[in-house]
Amino acid sequence: MAVSSIRTEAEYYAFQASKQIVVVHFHAEWSAPSNAIRPKYEGISRENGDVACGEVDVDRLGDLAAQEQATAVPTFFVYVAGERFATVAGGNESELKQRIAEARTKVTA
């Protein structure tokens, strides 16, 4: 599944509820760590069809980034059934995969 570009606050909140497990990547085009993790995140999205993966550009939706407390870029938020389950600050691919696996245990529990 492709990574969805989230362009408005309304899209963000609708996206949170789009699947049982949702991951949102808060990024910035100027951020080297954001750009480095992007292809890996796209791979995670392709490998996990049951997970909705989206991205928010903090320069376009700065108020939303502040409201959601995305204080670093990249920051990933993992949601289970619309509720925030985990936060991964930085471009740590293995931690992101671990949090997705943990989220799956909450869905099947």
C-alpha positions as CSV (number, residue, x, y, z in Angstrom):
1,M,0.0,0.0,0.0
2,A,1.3,3.5,-0.8
3,V,2.0,6.1,1.7
4,S,-0.8,8.7,1.7
5,S,-0.1,12.4,1.7
6,I,-2.2,14.1,4.4
7,R,-2.8,17.7,3.4
8,T,-5.4,19.0,5.9
9,E,-6.2,18.7,9.5
10,A,-9.5,17.1,8.6
11,E,-7.7,14.5,6.4
12,Y,-5.4,13.7,9.4
13,Y,-8.3,13.0,11.8
14,A,-10.1,10.9,9.2
15,F,-7.0,9.0,8.3
16,Q,-6.4,8.1,12.0
17,A,-9.7,6.1,11.9
18,S,-9.2,4.6,8.4
19,K,-7.8,1.2,9.6
20,Q,-7.3,-0.6,12.9
21,I,-3.5,0.3,12.7
22,V,-2.4,3.6,11.4
23,V,1.1,5.1,11.2
24,V,1.6,8.8,10.5
25,H,5.1,10.2,9.6
26,F,5.6,13.9,10.5
27,H,8.4,15.1,8.2
28,A,10.0,18.1,6.6
29,E,11.4,18.3,3.1
30,W,14.6,20.0,4.4
31,S,15.2,17.3,7.1
32,A,18.0,14.8,6.1
33,P,16.7,12.2,8.6
34,S,13.2,12.5,7.2
35,N,14.5,12.0,3.7
36,A,16.7,9.1,4.7
37,I,13.8,7.2,6.4
38,R,11.3,7.9,3.6
39,P,12.2,4.9,1.3
40,K,12.3,2.6,4.3
41,Y,8.9,3.9,5.4
42,E,7.5,3.3,1.9
43,G,8.9,-0.3,2.2
44,I,7.2,-0.7,5.5
45,S,4.0,0.5,4.0
46,R,4.2,-2.0,1.1
47,E,5.1,-4.9,3.4
48,N,2.2,-4.2,5.8
49,G,-1.0,-4.0,3.8
50,D,-3.1,-4.1,7.0
51,V,-1.5,-0.8,8.2
52,A,-2.5,2.6,6.8
53,C,0.6,4.7,6.4
54,G,0.4,8.5,5.9
55,E,2.7,11.5,6.1
56,V,2.3,15.1,7.2
57,D,4.6,17.9,6.1
58,V,5.3,20.0,9.2
59,D,5.9,23.1,7.2
60,R,2.5,22.8,5.6
61,L,0.6,21.8,8.7
62,G,2.7,23.4,11.4
63,D,-0.3,24.0,13.7
64,L,-1.2,20.3,13.5
65,A,2.4,19.3,14.2
66,A,2.5,21.5,17.3
67,Q,-0.9,20.3,18.5
68,E,0.1,16.7,18.1
69,Q,3.5,17.4,19.7
70,A,5.6,16.3,16.8
71,T,8.6,18.3,18.1
72,A,11.2,16.4,16.1
73,V,11.4,15.4,12.5
74,P,10.9,12.7,11.7
75,T,8.3,11.7,14.2
76,F,6.0,8.7,13.7
77,F,2.8,8.2,15.6
78,V,1.2,4.7,15.7
79,Y,-2.5,4.5,16.2
80,V,-4.7,1.5,17.2
81,A,-8.4,1.9,16.6
82,G,-8.0,5.7,16.4
83,E,-6.1,6.1,19.7
84,R,-2.4,6.9,19.8
85,F,-0.5,3.8,20.8
86,A,3.2,4.8,20.3
87,T,5.5,7.5,19.3
88,V,8.8,7.0,17.5
89,A,10.9,10.1,17.4
90,G,13.7,10.0,14.8
91,G,14.4,7.7,11.9
92,N,14.7,4.4,13.7
93,E,13.3,1.8,11.3
94,S,13.7,-1.1,13.7
95,E,11.8,0.7,16.5
96,L,9.0,1.6,14.1
97,K,8.7,-2.0,12.9
98,Q,8.6,-3.1,16.6
99,R,5.9,-0.6,17.5
100,I,3.8,-1.8,14.5
101,A,4.2,-5.4,15.7
102,E,3.2,-4.4,19.2
103,A,0.1,-2.6,17.8
104,R,-0.9,-5.8,16.1
105,T,-1.1,-7.5,19.5
106,K,-3.5,-4.9,20.6
107,V,-5.8,-5.4,17.6
108,T,-5.9,-9.2,18.0
109,A,-6.2,-9.1,21.8
